[in-house]
Amino acid sequence: MARLALEPYLFSEHGSNHLLDLAVLTDWFSSTMRSVSNMRIRLQRWSCEVFLYALSLILTIVVGALPLQAEQDGPPSLPAPFQPDEVQHGFAQFDTVPEFPEASSDSPSSDPLSPRSSDTTDDQRPAGLFKRIVTAEGFELEEGLRRGHLVVPVNPTETFQADTRAIFVVFNVFKHYAPYQVIGRLFPERVEGLDPDTWIDEDAIYLATEDEGGYLKFFPPNGRWQPGTYRVDIYVGYEANQVNYMGRIPLTIVP
């Protein structure tokens, strides 16, 4: 009924004007909302761009100031190697790090692989795995309990004549479960014209697990022994050095 009542007014001249005004107002409102929406989007974009620009500017200033600060502060200081009030490796009772004496140039070389010097005052005879070790004019072979070689010295002595053809070092060893090698080097300790630090003869013998002894044989350098005192350094291993040095055997050559 209400619709039927309004129809004459809407289609009248006054009703048409009101409808036209309403349409214009609706268009203006829609365009205004679109403008506001576009402005809000632009504002958000502008805010993001301003924020990123400010952040990059701050980072540039901070990064550029770091080298200058490092140059002013100098190189970083390292912590002290030892603090007296701390317990470090059992040295807390010291006020400072204990000083260890340095090896002087006059002392013998501490390198275990360096050759032994004649100045080393070590008169120890070879022991340990050796039951017996002597110098002799000869030897005899006997069969041991394990069918190995048992070497017996002939005329054991430490004094030899100058015309002795060869000097033997005869030894017996304890039971062993692995083969090894025995090396001997002959040094002239007090012999005229010979360097006491240079060995003049060397011999080696390989002992199998069944061997109970062996011998080393040394010859004079020029066919005849020069009178003086000599020594035979004994090593156990495949190289003669201070690590496998076992001891020395003195001997004397008389005219």
ABEGO torsion letter per residue (X at the ends): XAAAAAAAAAABAAAAAAAAAAAAAAAAAAAAAAAAAAAAAAAAAAAAAAAAAAAAAAAAAAAAAAAAAAAAAEBBBBBBABBAABBBGGAAABABBBBBBBBBAABBBABAABBBBAABBBABBBBEABABBBBBABBBBBBBAAGBBBBBBBGBBABBBAABABBBBBBBBBBBABBBBBBBBBBBABBBGBBAABBABBBBBBBBAABABBBBBBBBAAGBBBBEBBBBBBBBEABBBAAABAEBBBBBBBX
